[in-house]
Amino acid sequence: MTGGSPHRITMLGRPGCHLCDEALAVIERVAAELGVSYEVRDITVAPAEEKEEYWEKIPVTFVDGARHDFWRVSEKRLRAALRGAH
């Protein structure tokens, strides 16, 4: 994780998910460059409501708690969302 900005990226994924690995690489790169913190949450231990809503959409990313993207993370869209949040 990185820190510096009050903004946070959250990724909801699961172990062994290749799309989650790809999304995390984008998140790590953008977070490091912009000084934004991030966390990764495992959907397999998430509350039932989250599993029901997001299981078929992982990886799901959130910026400051608001759903941002699912299935794939667009580096361009993520950067824009974080810059717009400043």
PDB file as gemmi writes it, atoms N, CA and C in Angstrom:
CRYST1    1.000    1.000    1.000  90.00  90.00  90.00 P 1                      
ATOM      1  N   MET A   1       0.829  -1.183   0.000  1.00  0.00           N  
ATOM      2  CA  MET A   1       0.000   0.000   0.000  1.00  0.00           C  
ATOM      3  C   MET A   1       0.869   1.241   0.000  1.00  0.00           C  
ATOM      4  N   THR A   2       0.300   2.284  -0.533  1.00  0.00           N  
ATOM      5  CA  THR A   2       1.001   3.552  -0.518  1.00  0.00           C  
ATOM      6  C   THR A   2       0.116   4.563   0.177  1.00  0.00           C  
ATOM      7  N   GLY A   3       0.687   5.700   0.549  1.00  0.00           N  
ATOM      8  CA  GLY A   3      -0.112   6.708   1.233  1.00  0.00           C  
ATOM      9  C   GLY A   3       0.284   8.090   0.797  1.00  0.00           C  
ATOM     10  N   GLY A   4      -0.384   9.102   1.303  1.00  0.00           N  
ATOM     11  CA  GLY A   4      -0.054  10.471   0.992  1.00  0.00           C  
ATOM     12  C   GLY A   4      -1.283  11.283   0.656  1.00  0.00           C  
ATOM     13  N   SER A   5      -2.193  10.729  -0.061  1.00  0.00           N  
ATOM     14  CA  SER A   5      -3.418  11.407  -0.454  1.00  0.00           C  
ATOM     15  C   SER A   5      -4.546  10.923   0.452  1.00  0.00           C  
ATOM     16  N   PRO A   6      -5.550  11.776   0.692  1.00  0.00           N  
ATOM     17  CA  PRO A   6      -6.676  11.306   1.503  1.00  0.00           C  
ATOM     18  C   PRO A   6      -7.594  10.349   0.735  1.00  0.00           C  
ATOM     19  N   HIS A   7      -7.363  10.193  -0.559  1.00  0.00           N  
ATOM     20  CA  HIS A   7      -8.218   9.333  -1.376  1.00  0.00           C  
ATOM     21  C   HIS A   7      -7.784   7.885  -1.263  1.00  0.00           C  
ATOM     22  N   ARG A   8      -8.733   6.979  -1.527  1.00  0.00           N  
ATOM     23  CA  ARG A   8      -8.449   5.556  -1.401  1.00  0.00           C  
ATOM     24  C   ARG A   8      -9.100   4.798  -2.550  1.00  0.00           C  
ATOM     25  N   ILE A   9      -8.325   3.851  -3.063  1.00  0.00           N  
ATOM     26  CA  ILE A   9      -8.835   2.906  -4.056  1.00  0.00           C  
ATOM     27  C   ILE A   9      -9.046   1.589  -3.320  1.00  0.00           C  
ATOM     28  N   THR A  10     -10.169   0.951  -3.551  1.00  0.00           N  
ATOM     29  CA  THR A  10     -10.428  -0.370  -2.992  1.00  0.00           C  
ATOM     30  C   THR A  10     -10.715  -1.307  -4.151  1.00  0.00           C  
ATOM     31  N   MET A  11     -10.089  -2.468  -4.130  1.00  0.00           N  
ATOM     32  CA  MET A  11     -10.385  -3.490  -5.134  1.00  0.00           C  
ATOM     33  C   MET A  11     -10.969  -4.695  -4.429  1.00  0.00           C  
ATOM     34  N   LEU A  12     -12.096  -5.147  -4.912  1.00  0.00           N  
ATOM     35  CA  LEU A  12     -12.745  -6.350  -4.403  1.00  0.00           C  
ATOM     36  C   LEU A  12     -12.472  -7.454  -5.415  1.00  0.00           C  
ATOM     37  N   GLY A  13     -11.760  -8.481  -4.994  1.00  0.00           N  
ATOM     38  CA  GLY A  13     -11.388  -9.567  -5.900  1.00  0.00           C  
ATOM     39  C   GLY A  13     -11.296 -10.871  -5.151  1.00  0.00           C  
ATOM     40  N   ARG A  14     -10.614 -11.834  -5.770  1.00  0.00           N  
ATOM     41  CA  ARG A  14     -10.420 -13.118  -5.094  1.00  0.00           C  
ATOM     42  C   ARG A  14      -9.099 -13.721  -5.537  1.00  0.00           C  
ATOM     43  N   PRO A  15      -8.508 -14.544  -4.688  1.00  0.00           N  
ATOM     44  CA  PRO A  15      -7.256 -15.210  -5.040  1.00  0.00           C  
ATOM     45  C   PRO A  15      -7.439 -16.086  -6.284  1.00  0.00           C  
ATOM     46  N   GLY A  16      -6.410 -16.109  -7.140  1.00  0.00           N  
ATOM     47  CA  GLY A  16      -6.457 -16.949  -8.325  1.00  0.00           C  
ATOM     48  C   GLY A  16      -7.193 -16.344  -9.504  1.00  0.00           C  
ATOM     49  N   CYS A  17      -7.653 -15.131  -9.388  1.00  0.00           N  
ATOM     50  CA  CYS A  17      -8.404 -14.451 -10.451  1.00  0.00           C  
ATOM     51  C   CYS A  17      -7.411 -13.666 -11.316  1.00  0.00           C  
ATOM     52  N   HIS A  18      -7.230 -14.079 -12.576  1.00  0.00           N  
ATOM     53  CA  HIS A  18      -6.247 -13.398 -13.422  1.00  0.00           C  
ATOM     54  C   HIS A  18      -6.647 -11.956 -13.729  1.00  0.00           C  
ATOM     55  N   LEU A  19      -7.940 -11.674 -13.847  1.00  0.00           N  
ATOM     56  CA  LEU A  19      -8.376 -10.288 -14.069  1.00  0.00           C  
ATOM     57  C   LEU A  19      -8.068  -9.425 -12.846  1.00  0.00           C  
ATOM     58  N   CYS A  20      -8.158 -10.037 -11.666  1.00  0.00           N  
ATOM     59  CA  CYS A  20      -7.835  -9.313 -10.432  1.00  0.00           C  
ATOM     60  C   CYS A  20      -6.347  -8.971 -10.397  1.00  0.00           C  
ATOM     61  N   ASP A  21      -5.516  -9.907 -10.815  1.00  0.00           N  
ATOM     62  CA  ASP A  21      -4.071  -9.656 -10.862  1.00  0.00           C  
ATOM     63  C   ASP A  21      -3.754  -8.513 -11.824  1.00  0.00           C  
ATOM     64  N   GLU A  22      -4.406  -8.512 -12.987  1.00  0.00           N  
ATOM     65  CA  GLU A  22      -4.193  -7.448 -13.973  1.00  0.00           C  
ATOM     66  C   GLU A  22      -4.670  -6.105 -13.416  1.00  0.00           C  
ATOM     67  N   ALA A  23      -5.821  -6.106 -12.781  1.00  0.00           N  
ATOM     68  CA  ALA A  23      -6.368  -4.871 -12.205  1.00  0.00           C  
ATOM     69  C   ALA A  23      -5.458  -4.337 -11.110  1.00  0.00           C  
ATOM     70  N   LEU A  24      -4.949  -5.232 -10.276  1.00  0.00           N  
ATOM     71  CA  LEU A  24      -4.085  -4.810  -9.182  1.00  0.00           C  
ATOM     72  C   LEU A  24      -2.805  -4.167  -9.703  1.00  0.00           C  
ATOM     73  N   ALA A  25      -2.261  -4.672 -10.791  1.00  0.00           N  
ATOM     74  CA  ALA A  25      -1.055  -4.073 -11.371  1.00  0.00           C  
ATOM     75  C   ALA A  25      -1.318  -2.630 -11.785  1.00  0.00           C  
ATOM     76  N   VAL A  26      -2.474  -2.367 -12.373  1.00  0.00           N  
ATOM     77  CA  VAL A  26      -2.846  -1.001 -12.765  1.00  0.00           C  
ATOM     78  C   VAL A  26      -3.028  -0.139 -11.520  1.00  0.00           C  
ATOM     79  N   ILE A  27      -3.740  -0.659 -10.546  1.00  0.00           N  
ATOM     80  CA  ILE A  27      -3.993   0.094  -9.306  1.00  0.00           C  
ATOM     81  C   ILE A  27      -2.680   0.435  -8.605  1.00  0.00           C  
ATOM     82  N   GLU A  28      -1.793  -0.526  -8.491  1.00  0.00           N  
ATOM     83  CA  GLU A  28      -0.511  -0.272  -7.821  1.00  0.00           C  
ATOM     84  C   GLU A  28       0.279   0.825  -8.529  1.00  0.00           C  
ATOM     85  N   ARG A  29       0.305   0.779  -9.858  1.00  0.00           N  
ATOM     86  CA  ARG A  29       1.051   1.770 -10.640  1.00  0.00           C  
ATOM     87  C   ARG A  29       0.456   3.169 -10.454  1.00  0.00           C  
ATOM     88  N   VAL A  30      -0.849   3.288 -10.606  1.00  0.00           N  
ATOM     89  CA  VAL A  30      -1.515   4.591 -10.485  1.00  0.00           C  
ATOM     90  C   VAL A  30      -1.421   5.113  -9.054  1.00  0.00           C  
ATOM     91  N   ALA A  31      -1.641   4.251  -8.085  1.00  0.00           N  
ATOM     92  CA  ALA A  31      -1.576   4.662  -6.679  1.00  0.00           C  
ATOM     93  C   ALA A  31      -0.190   5.189  -6.333  1.00  0.00           C  
ATOM     94  N   ALA A  32       0.847   4.504  -6.802  1.00  0.00           N  
ATOM     95  CA  ALA A  32       2.218   4.933  -6.512  1.00  0.00           C  
ATOM     96  C   ALA A  32       2.508   6.289  -7.154  1.00  0.00           C  
ATOM     97  N   GLU A  33       2.093   6.467  -8.381  1.00  0.00           N  
ATOM     98  CA  GLU A  33       2.369   7.716  -9.095  1.00  0.00           C  
ATOM     99  C   GLU A  33       1.601   8.899  -8.521  1.00  0.00           C  
ATOM    100  N   LEU A  34       0.384   8.660  -8.058  1.00  0.00           N  
ATOM    101  CA  LEU A  34      -0.452   9.765  -7.562  1.00  0.00           C  
ATOM    102  C   LEU A  34      -0.447   9.894  -6.041  1.00  0.00           C  
ATOM    103  N   GLY A  35       0.244   8.988  -5.352  1.00  0.00           N  
ATOM    104  CA  GLY A  35       0.296   9.063  -3.896  1.00  0.00           C  
ATOM    105  C   GLY A  35      -1.033   8.747  -3.233  1.00  0.00           C  
ATOM    106  N   VAL A  36      -1.748   7.789  -3.799  1.00  0.00           N  
ATOM    107  CA  VAL A  36      -3.064   7.396  -3.304  1.00  0.00           C  
ATOM    108  C   VAL A  36      -2.944   6.043  -2.613  1.00  0.00           C  
ATOM    109  N   SER A  37      -3.632   5.857  -1.510  1.00  0.00           N  
ATOM    110  CA  SER A  37      -3.599   4.564  -0.833  1.00  0.00           C  
ATOM    111  C   SER A  37      -4.601   3.618  -1.492  1.00  0.00           C  
ATOM    112  N   TYR A  38      -4.358   2.332  -1.308  1.00  0.00           N  
ATOM    113  CA  TYR A  38      -5.287   1.338  -1.836  1.00  0.00           C  
ATOM    114  C   TYR A  38      -5.356   0.154  -0.894  1.00  0.00           C  
ATOM    115  N   GLU A  39      -6.429  -0.589  -1.037  1.00  0.00           N  
ATOM    116  CA  GLU A  39      -6.582  -1.831  -0.284  1.00  0.00           C  
ATOM    117  C   GLU A  39      -7.203  -2.863  -1.207  1.00  0.00           C  
ATOM    118  N   VAL A  40      -6.923  -4.115  -0.917  1.00  0.00           N  
ATOM    119  CA  VAL A  40      -7.495  -5.228  -1.665  1.00  0.00           C  
ATOM    120  C   VAL A  40      -8.336  -6.028  -0.687  1.00  0.00           C  
ATOM    121  N   ARG A  41      -9.592  -6.264  -1.058  1.00  0.00           N  
ATOM    122  CA  ARG A  41     -10.494  -7.044  -0.206  1.00  0.00           C  
ATOM    123  C   ARG A  41     -10.861  -8.337  -0.929  1.00  0.00           C  
ATOM    124  N   ASP A  42     -10.897  -9.418  -0.193  1.00  0.00           N  
ATOM    125  CA  ASP A  42     -11.203 -10.747  -0.720  1.00  0.00           C  
ATOM    126  C   ASP A  42     -12.710 -10.979  -0.678  1.00  0.00           C  
ATOM    127  N   ILE A  43     -13.309 -11.136  -1.851  1.00  0.00           N  
ATOM    128  CA  ILE A  43     -14.764 -11.329  -1.916  1.00  0.00           C  
ATOM    129  C   ILE A  43     -15.193 -12.653  -1.294  1.00  0.00           C  
ATOM    130  N   THR A  44     -14.286 -13.621  -1.216  1.00  0.00           N  
ATOM    131  CA  THR A  44     -14.671 -14.922  -0.654  1.00  0.00           C  
ATOM    132  C   THR A  44     -14.975 -14.840   0.838  1.00  0.00           C  
ATOM    133  N   VAL A  45     -14.529 -13.769   1.501  1.00  0.00           N  
ATOM    134  CA  VAL A  45     -14.828 -13.587   2.923  1.00  0.00           C  
ATOM    135  C   VAL A  45     -15.661 -12.326   3.163  1.00  0.00           C  
ATOM    136  N   ALA A  46     -16.228 -11.793   2.084  1.00  0.00           N  
ATOM    137  CA  ALA A  46     -17.052 -10.586   2.183  1.00  0.00           C  
ATOM    138  C   ALA A  46     -18.453 -10.950   2.691  1.00  0.00           C  
ATOM    139  N   PRO A  47     -19.177  -9.947   3.185  1.00  0.00           N  
ATOM    140  CA  PRO A  47     -20.566 -10.197   3.588  1.00  0.00           C  
ATOM    141  C   PRO A  47     -21.400 -10.726   2.413  1.00  0.00           C  
ATOM    142  N   ALA A  48     -22.433 -11.478   2.724  1.00  0.00           N  
ATOM    143  CA  ALA A  48     -23.279 -12.113   1.709  1.00  0.00           C  
ATOM    144  C   ALA A  48     -23.834 -11.111   0.696  1.00  0.00           C  
ATOM    145  N   GLU A  49     -24.188  -9.912   1.149  1.00  0.00           N  
ATOM    146  CA  GLU A  49     -24.744  -8.902   0.240  1.00  0.00           C  
ATOM    147  C   GLU A  49     -23.726  -8.513  -0.833  1.00  0.00           C  
ATOM    148  N   GLU A  50     -22.466  -8.357  -0.437  1.00  0.00           N  
ATOM    149  CA  GLU A  50     -21.425  -8.004  -1.403  1.00  0.00           C  
ATOM    150  C   GLU A  50     -21.167  -9.160  -2.362  1.00  0.00           C  
ATOM    151  N   LYS A  51     -21.156 -10.374  -1.845  1.00  0.00           N  
ATOM    152  CA  LYS A  51     -20.962 -11.537  -2.715  1.00  0.00           C  
ATOM    153  C   LYS A  51     -22.060 -11.586  -3.766  1.00  0.00           C  
ATOM    154  N   GLU A  52     -23.295 -11.400  -3.336  1.00  0.00           N  
ATOM    155  CA  GLU A  52     -24.426 -11.467  -4.252  1.00  0.00           C  
ATOM    156  C   GLU A  52     -24.342 -10.371  -5.317  1.00  0.00           C  
ATOM    157  N   GLU A  53     -23.982  -9.171  -4.918  1.00  0.00           N  
ATOM    158  CA  GLU A  53     -23.946  -8.048  -5.852  1.00  0.00           C  
ATOM    159  C   GLU A  53     -22.742  -8.062  -6.780  1.00  0.00           C  
ATOM    160  N   TYR A  54     -21.580  -8.485  -6.274  1.00  0.00           N  
ATOM    161  CA  TYR A  54     -20.341  -8.301  -7.032  1.00  0.00           C  
ATOM    162  C   TYR A  54     -19.640  -9.557  -7.519  1.00  0.00           C  
ATOM    163  N   TRP A  55     -20.058 -10.756  -7.106  1.00  0.00           N  
ATOM    164  CA  TRP A  55     -19.325 -11.973  -7.432  1.00  0.00           C  
ATOM    165  C   TRP A  55     -19.047 -12.102  -8.934  1.00  0.00           C  
ATOM    166  N   GLU A  56     -20.020 -11.859  -9.765  1.00  0.00           N  
ATOM    167  CA  GLU A  56     -19.870 -12.014 -11.212  1.00  0.00           C  
ATOM    168  C   GLU A  56     -19.187 -10.815 -11.866  1.00  0.00           C  
ATOM    169  N   LYS A  57     -18.819  -9.806 -11.090  1.00  0.00           N  
ATOM    170  CA  LYS A  57     -18.239  -8.576 -11.653  1.00  0.00           C  
ATOM    171  C   LYS A  57     -16.782  -8.373 -11.272  1.00  0.00           C  
ATOM    172  N   ILE A  58     -16.203  -9.276 -10.464  1.00  0.00           N  
ATOM    173  CA  ILE A  58     -14.847  -9.037  -9.980  1.00  0.00           C  
ATOM    174  C   ILE A  58     -13.844  -9.067 -11.129  1.00  0.00           C  
ATOM    175  N   PRO A  59     -12.802  -8.285 -10.992  1.00  0.00           N  
ATOM    176  CA  PRO A  59     -12.525  -7.358  -9.905  1.00  0.00           C  
ATOM    177  C   PRO A  59     -13.409  -6.117  -9.994  1.00  0.00           C  
ATOM    178  N   VAL A  60     -13.820  -5.641  -8.848  1.00  0.00           N  
ATOM    179  CA  VAL A  60     -14.608  -4.412  -8.760  1.00  0.00           C  
ATOM    180  C   VAL A  60     -13.732  -3.385  -8.050  1.00  0.00           C  
ATOM    181  N   THR A  61     -13.648  -2.195  -8.621  1.00  0.00           N  
ATOM    182  CA  THR A  61     -12.863  -1.140  -7.978  1.00  0.00           C  
ATOM    183  C   THR A  61     -13.783  -0.027  -7.508  1.00  0.00           C  
ATOM    184  N   PHE A  62     -13.372   0.565  -6.399  1.00  0.00           N  
ATOM    185  CA  PHE A  62     -14.085   1.678  -5.794  1.00  0.00           C  
ATOM    186  C   PHE A  62     -13.086   2.808  -5.581  1.00  0.00           C  
ATOM    187  N   VAL A  63     -13.521   4.029  -5.796  1.00  0.00           N  
ATOM    188  CA  VAL A  63     -12.701   5.204  -5.495  1.00  0.00           C  
ATOM    189  C   VAL A  63     -13.443   5.973  -4.414  1.00  0.00           C  
ATOM    190  N   ASP A  64     -12.810   6.127  -3.282  1.00  0.00           N  
ATOM    191  CA  ASP A  64     -13.408   6.807  -2.132  1.00  0.00           C  
ATOM    192  C   ASP A  64     -14.776   6.226  -1.782  1.00  0.00           C  
ATOM    193  N   GLY A  65     -14.900   4.896  -1.902  1.00  0.00           N  
ATOM    194  CA  GLY A  65     -16.123   4.203  -1.510  1.00  0.00           C  
ATOM    195  C   GLY A  65     -17.188   4.096  -2.586  1.00  0.00           C  
ATOM    196  N   ALA A  66     -17.034   4.815  -3.708  1.00  0.00           N  
ATOM    197  CA  ALA A  66     -18.025   4.766  -4.785  1.00  0.00           C  
ATOM    198  C   ALA A  66     -17.547   3.781  -5.855  1.00  0.00           C  
ATOM    199  N   ARG A  67     -18.450   2.930  -6.323  1.00  0.00           N  
ATOM    200  CA  ARG A  67     -18.052   1.963  -7.344  1.00  0.00           C  
ATOM    201  C   ARG A  67     -17.544   2.693  -8.576  1.00  0.00           C  
ATOM    202  N   HIS A  68     -16.409   2.234  -9.068  1.00  0.00           N  
ATOM    203  CA  HIS A  68     -15.763   2.891 -10.200  1.00  0.00           C  
ATOM    204  C   HIS A  68     -15.785   2.021 -11.450  1.00  0.00           C  
ATOM    205  N   ASP A  69     -15.281   0.822 -11.375  1.00  0.00           N  
ATOM    206  CA  ASP A  69     -15.168  -0.072 -12.530  1.00  0.00           C  
ATOM    207  C   ASP A  69     -15.370  -1.509 -12.090  1.00  0.00           C  
ATOM    208  N   PHE A  70     -15.637  -2.384 -13.071  1.00  0.00           N  
ATOM    209  CA  PHE A  70     -15.654  -3.811 -12.788  1.00  0.00           C  
ATOM    210  C   PHE A  70     -15.131  -4.562 -14.007  1.00  0.00           C  
ATOM    211  N   TRP A  71     -14.693  -5.779 -13.801  1.00  0.00           N  
ATOM    212  CA  TRP A  71     -14.068  -6.692 -14.763  1.00  0.00           C  
ATOM    213  C   TRP A  71     -12.668  -6.245 -15.165  1.00  0.00           C  
ATOM    214  N   ARG A  72     -12.511  -5.036 -15.578  1.00  0.00           N  
ATOM    215  CA  ARG A  72     -11.198  -4.507 -15.969  1.00  0.00           C  
ATOM    216  C   ARG A  72     -11.040  -3.112 -15.386  1.00  0.00           C  
ATOM    217  N   VAL A  73      -9.799  -2.707 -15.156  1.00  0.00           N  
ATOM    218  CA  VAL A  73      -9.532  -1.363 -14.658  1.00  0.00           C  
ATOM    219  C   VAL A  73      -8.856  -0.584 -15.775  1.00  0.00           C  
ATOM    220  N   SER A  74      -9.489   0.481 -16.193  1.00  0.00           N  
ATOM    221  CA  SER A  74      -8.909   1.384 -17.180  1.00  0.00           C  
ATOM    222  C   SER A  74      -7.992   2.357 -16.452  1.00  0.00           C  
ATOM    223  N   GLU A  75      -6.717   2.312 -16.794  1.00  0.00           N  
ATOM    224  CA  GLU A  75      -5.759   3.214 -16.154  1.00  0.00           C  
ATOM    225  C   GLU A  75      -6.152   4.672 -16.387  1.00  0.00           C  
ATOM    226  N   LYS A  76      -6.570   4.980 -17.593  1.00  0.00           N  
ATOM    227  CA  LYS A  76      -6.962   6.350 -17.934  1.00  0.00           C  
ATOM    228  C   LYS A  76      -8.165   6.801 -17.096  1.00  0.00           C  
ATOM    229  N   ARG A  77      -9.186   5.956 -16.993  1.00  0.00           N  
ATOM    230  CA  ARG A  77     -10.378   6.312 -16.203  1.00  0.00           C  
ATOM    231  C   ARG A  77     -10.057   6.432 -14.716  1.00  0.00           C  
ATOM    232  N   LEU A  78      -9.188   5.546 -14.217  1.00  0.00           N  
ATOM    233  CA  LEU A  78      -8.824   5.593 -12.808  1.00  0.00           C  
ATOM    234  C   LEU A  78      -8.071   6.880 -12.487  1.00  0.00           C  
ATOM    235  N   ARG A  79      -7.105   7.226 -13.334  1.00  0.00           N  
ATOM    236  CA  ARG A  79      -6.365   8.477 -13.131  1.00  0.00           C  
ATOM    237  C   ARG A  79      -7.307   9.680 -13.144  1.00  0.00           C  
ATOM    238  N   ALA A  80      -8.233   9.694 -14.111  1.00  0.00           N  
ATOM    239  CA  ALA A  80      -9.184  10.806 -14.216  1.00  0.00           C  
ATOM    240  C   ALA A  80     -10.057  10.911 -12.973  1.00  0.00           C  
ATOM    241  N   ALA A  81     -10.513   9.778 -12.478  1.00  0.00           N  
ATOM    242  CA  ALA A  81     -11.362   9.788 -11.286  1.00  0.00           C  
ATOM    243  C   ALA A  81     -10.606  10.326 -10.075  1.00  0.00           C  
ATOM    244  N   LEU A  82      -9.351   9.934  -9.952  1.00  0.00           N  
ATOM    245  CA  LEU A  82      -8.556  10.386  -8.802  1.00  0.00           C  
ATOM    246  C   LEU A  82      -8.172  11.852  -8.929  1.00  0.00           C  
ATOM    247  N   ARG A  83      -7.877  12.282 -10.101  1.00  0.00           N  
ATOM    248  CA  ARG A  83      -7.547  13.697 -10.292  1.00  0.00           C  
ATOM    249  C   ARG A  83      -8.777  14.569 -10.108  1.00  0.00           C  
ATOM    250  N   GLY A  84      -9.916  14.083 -10.566  1.00  0.00           N  
ATOM    251  CA  GLY A  84     -11.170  14.827 -10.409  1.00  0.00           C  
ATOM    252  C   GLY A  84     -11.601  14.922  -8.952  1.00  0.00           C  
ATOM    253  N   ALA A  85     -11.158  13.942  -8.149  1.00  0.00           N  
ATOM    254  CA  ALA A  85     -11.527  13.912  -6.727  1.00  0.00           C  
ATOM    255  C   ALA A  85     -10.709  14.887  -5.913  1.00  0.00           C  
ATOM    256  N   HIS A  86      -9.605  15.389  -6.471  1.00  0.00           N  
ATOM    257  CA  HIS A  86      -8.726  16.287  -5.712  1.00  0.00           C  
ATOM    258  C   HIS A  86      -9.323  17.616  -5.623  1.00  0.00           C  
TER     259      HIS A  86                                                      
END                                                                             
